[in-house]
Amino acid sequence: MSSKGNSGSSGSSGSSGSGSSYTPYTVTGAGTNSQGNSYDTRSQPSGGAYHYSNSDGSYYYSNGDNSTYHNSGNGSSTYTAPNGNVYKK
């Protein structure tokens, strides 16, 4: 996750989140890292964030509020809340 490329940028806005709770964000950069994963960096009201997705269907979000979400691509997922509580599905 620490290796990221520097290609492209976008000024588009969108929303991200799980369930009915959405956090607005602005995409500040996008590209492909050295492992071949697509990623984008984001600006959220709570701070900087990023998202990456893999060719196997798995993806990961790191949010400005220090929460994270990882979907394994095979039906399991893990959400880590800002307070450190971990929820697996």
N, C-alpha and C positions, 0 to 999 in steps of 0.2 A: 503494500500500500504506500510505501514511502516514495516510490519512484513514479513521477508523473511527467508527462510531456507538456509542451507549451504551445500547442497549435490551436489557432482559432479562438474566437471569442464571440459572445452573443449578448445582446442587450434585452433579450426576451424575458418576460416575467411568467410565472406559473405558480402552481401550488403543489405542495407535497404533504404527505402525512398518511396516517392510517385511520380507518373508520371515517367518522364525520368531522374529525378535527383536522383542519388544514392550516399550514403555516405558509404565508406568502414568501416568495424568494425571487431573486433576480439572478440569472445565470451570468457569471462573470468570466468564465473561460471554459473551454472544452477541448478534448483531444483524446489521444490513445497513449497509455503509458507503455513502459518497456516490456511489460508482460502481455501486451496486446489487448488490455482491457480498456473499454471506453469509460471516460470519466467526465464530470463537469464540476467546476467549483461554483459556489453559490454564496450570495449575500442574503442573510435573513435578518429580521429585526433583532433576533437574539444573538447574532454574530455570524462569523464565517462558517460555511458548511461545504460538504462535498458529497458526491454520489459516484459510484462506479458500477459497471455491469460487466459480466463475463460472458464468453461465448457459450458456456454450459447452462446459462439461464439464471445463475446466481447473481445477486446484487447486494449492495451495501450503501447505507446512508449514514453520514455523521452530521449531526445537526448543531447549530449554534448554541443550543441550550445544554450541550454535552450529552445528549441522548444519541443512541445508535440503533440501527435496525439492519439485520442481516437476514436475507432469504437465501437458503442453500440451493434453490432451484429444483429441489426434489420434494417439496411439500413442507419442510420444516423451516422455522424462522425463530430468531431471537431478537427481542427488544430489550435494550438496557436504558432504563429511565435516567433522567438527570441526577437522581439521588443514589444511583448505583444499583437499584433493584433490577434483577434480570427476570424476564418473562419469556418462556419458551413455548412454542406451539408445534 
